[in-house]
């Protein structure tokens, strides 16, 4: 089993960016330009490695290979983006890899591009790249292919050796469990579960009783041998189920106006462990957009627009207007889900100002809101 943390260190320590490995400070999957550049790199790495895995490491400062980390990223629809935009799309996996010295909410992103042995190319025009364009890696750059380009395996033995040198050990596994328990306060009840006499899963979370049912917030889940991490914030509400084969997390969101918040199922994530020493993480999107009274929403939207104009003009807000502003992530999301086309872009305009609030609760809610809208968008497109 590959130790992903050790794999990242080996990639950083022994390799400059090359034809099977790229590193990024961050990736942008919100803008069309950011998505297009990401697709280009995936396409190039896939075409340059037809018989072996290739990798992108996210959260690395280019100068000195310093590990900065990025926010936890759980977009299970990233494969949908690849499938919808590329001919012969490779299977990719984005994993959040924990590093002990990083802040709790920071991880290193590891994108694994699996070999297809087929030429990948753009299925349609995207940003400034045209339909049919294909790319390959030339040194550290992703470059358009030329006429007569042929898939060629150059890295198979090198990558196999790298992955072999990143194998797990008992010492690394035990250290991982001890580190996880030490990093979490007692109120989060850090513990571990062993599946199939091989997989070690640690998890911690603050217990909450809601309507007589047990839920958790501030949940951390880590597959110790693989260093794969799932994270849910203070604002998230999840339920946990454990059986002999699986660890099941169901996430809920609270939505409502005028303080009338209700709980809606968002997504179910199942970590399933097999007898043959493999595991799979499967996500099922559960969310059904709730409908709200159009008249009330028009009032809320108009009120938000007045407050947003003041925020953008840096005019002082009254106490009431400040509370309206703090609720932007919920109210604009509800408006967006109910047909207000500009609601999402208006919320994005407020993001910098939400981030500057002393209390970060609203900014965390903003990031969760954008994640919800992204998931809904991908679900509609499927």
Secondary structure as UniProt FT lines:
FT   HELIX           4..14
FT   TURN            19..20
FT   STRAND          21..24
FT   HELIX           32..48
FT   TURN            50..51
FT   STRAND          54..58
FT   STRAND          60..61
FT   HELIX           63..65
FT   STRAND          66..67
FT   STRAND          70..71
FT   TURN            76..77
FT   HELIX           78..85
FT   STRAND          86..87
FT   STRAND          92..97
FT   TURN            100..101
FT   TURN            104..105
FT   STRAND          106..113
FT   STRAND          121..122
FT   TURN            127..128
FT   TURN            131..132
FT   STRAND          135..138
FT   TURN            139..140
FT   STRAND          141..144
FT   TURN            147..148
FT   HELIX           156..164
FT   TURN            165..166
FT   HELIX           170..183
FT   HELIX           186..188
FT   STRAND          191..195
FT   TURN            196..198
FT   STRAND          199..210
FT   TURN            211..212
FT   STRAND          213..223
FT   TURN            224..227
FT   STRAND          228..231
FT   TURN            234..235
FT   STRAND          237..242
FT   STRAND          246..255
FT   TURN            258..259
FT   STRAND          262..273
FT   TURN            275..276
FT   STRAND          279..285
FT   HELIX           294..312
FT   TURN            313..314
FT   HELIX           319..326
FT   HELIX           328..337
FT   TURN            338..339
FT   TURN            341..342
FT   HELIX           343..349
FT   HELIX           351..355
FT   HELIX           361..381
//
